[in-house]
Amino acid sequence: QVQLVESGGGLVQPGGSLRLSCAASRSLVSIIAMTWYRQAPGKQRELVAVITNGGTTNYGDSVQGRFTISRDNDKNTVYLQMNRLKFEDTAVYYCNARGPGYTNWGQGTQVTVSS
């Protein structure tokens, strides 16, 4: 099991940038995959980006080319750099850790894109 704490959300104008952080309670090396999801009001939770412990990354179609997921193993932290934000990126963003026999979620951080 691993505890996750997200931070970095806030209010930003369209076209702006934010960087989200997800701090894990222990080493990322043993965690198979770290994933960012988001959920907008009235919509299903969707995958935003994933990074494996081998460094492989994958992105949802709606964020490809605008968002970048990365990890700092020394800080046990995963980041989501979000550029060229759009109104439709408004959502609560959740961090997920998947390992052998477990999947854990953070509490979420709100991102609001508004002019």
Secondary structure, DSSP 8 states (H G I E B T S, - for coil): ---EEEE--EEE-TT--EEEEEEESS-STT-SEEEEEEE-TTS--EEEEEEETT--EEE-TTTTTTEEEEEETTTTEEEEEE-S--GGG-EEEEEEEEETTEEEE---EEEEE--
